Amino acid sequence: MRAFHYQRAADTGEALRAAASQPKVAATSAAVQFIAGGTTMLDLMKLATMQPQALVDITGLRNRYAYIRHDERGLHLGALTRMQTVADDPVVNRIYPVIAQTMQLAASPQLRNMATLGGNVLQRSRCNYFRNSDWAACNKRDPGSGCSALDGLTRKHAVLGVNERCISAYPGDFAQALVALGATVDILSPAGSRVLPFEALHLGPEHPERETVLVPGELITGFLIPAGPWTRRSTYVKVRDRESYEFGLATAAVALQLEGSRVLAARIALGGLAYRPWRAHEAEASLTGRELNESTAEQAAEAAFAAAVTHGDNVFKPPLGRHTLVRALLQAQALELA
């Protein structure tokens, strides 16, 4: 690991000032980076994949940005809330079970007790060609250099939302629930605050070095998951090589509003399969207004993967993704609501 400057911010103003006045580059390339739990950043620094000149520690802002609140608008989550705190919260488990399940199925208890929600949604690709700088061709690390994965080992790579510039898969879980439930994200910078649909936070592979719309000095402060008739009937299915401490090969976050067995509204997001957190709008449209059964669930899954593009070893992913989505839909339908 290279030498770097460490600064602990006492308040929001100090944190923003410390990270301001940087060149207009991708936030992940900025010389000054925020750090909270550090479970992703320190890994990438040890690998020399990220080489910030300075880290601004924002754990001192937890009094302001670590919270779980529920009101008529929905579920409010502070960006510095620990993942395990959300996983254990009784209101989240009862009213927004898909949120709690994405926490419970992520990482290990030790990491969940350190990792924050804001850091979690910003975690970077697990692609070995990105994380190992011995591979010179990586458009995420060096724009225009190419993509080593295209002719390499692609078993864990994405099949949705990819192009020839990058086929890496977004590794997180929480983001899928946020996308499915139509969450918004609060962002703060020296210029002021803004609120975005969470689905608009992550970018596509057109410029792989820019993974989100954040610019240097911008800080995620919280999330709002809107209240809705579908949040209680929600679930998260995660298929992986082993049952614990493993990233998903295929995941599905599903929330349903039903009238009997007829679908009034379906909200679906897929993970482990796409370049970024992926809302499966085609699958939702396929189900809306129809009876939910194994046949219609399979038709929705076909719609979700109609545009899938495989490369070598990941040819198994579309069928695995379809089976995962069907399983999640039928599990959500079978839930007994209190």
Buried (B, 14 or more C-beta within 10 A) or exposed (E): EEEBEEBBBEEBEBBBBBBBEBEEEBBBBBBBBBBBBBBBBBBBBEBEBBBBEBBBBBBBBBEBBBBBEBEEEBBBBBBBBBBBBBBBBEEBBBBBBBBBBBBBBBBEEEBBBBBBBBBBBBBBBBBBBBBBBEBEBBBBBEBEEBBBBBEBBBEBBBBBBBEEBBBBBBBBBBBBBBBBBBBBBBBBBEEEEEEBEBBEBBBBBEBBBBBBBBBBBBBBBBBBBEBBEBBBBBBBBBBBEEEEEEBBBBBBBBBBBBEEEEBBBBBBBBBBBBBBBBBBEBBBEBBBEBEBEEEBBBBBBBBBBEEBBBBBEBEEBBEBBBBBBBBBBBBBBEBEEE
